[in-house]
Amino acid sequence: MTGTRLTYRSASRKWRRTTPPHRQVLLALLVFAMFSFFKVWQKTNIDYQYRRNDRLQAELKMLQGENALLQGKIDSLRTEERLTPIATDRLHLILVPKIILQEKNTFEKLTEKLDKMQ
């Protein structure tokens, strides 16, 4: 128990241990140094996270651009002009002509009903 002194106090506090002033100063400096270290470490960590976030955003933009280029290539490969020769040559499919159905107008419907009645 070196470094502590016993001092006599009033009757209500008979004996009390006191810490020498130089130890209190050293303790205060140690607490301040730890606080400063942790604040600097926190600030450095935040700066690192900001730089990492910026780097990842730049990589995201680059990948989005590459994705758009690849999507354009895929869309160009899906065109009918490209698929028709492949379907006929490799898969031996036959091109069927398109049938366009049109709705009859009112006059044609009436004439058809009249023809059925007769």
Secondary structure, DSSP 8 states (H G I E B T S, - for coil): -TT-EEEE--GGG-EEEE--HHHHHHHHHHHHHHHHHHHHHHHHHHHHHHHHHHHHHHHHHHHHHHHHHHHHHHHHHT-HHHHHHHHHHTS--------------HHHHHHHHHHHH-
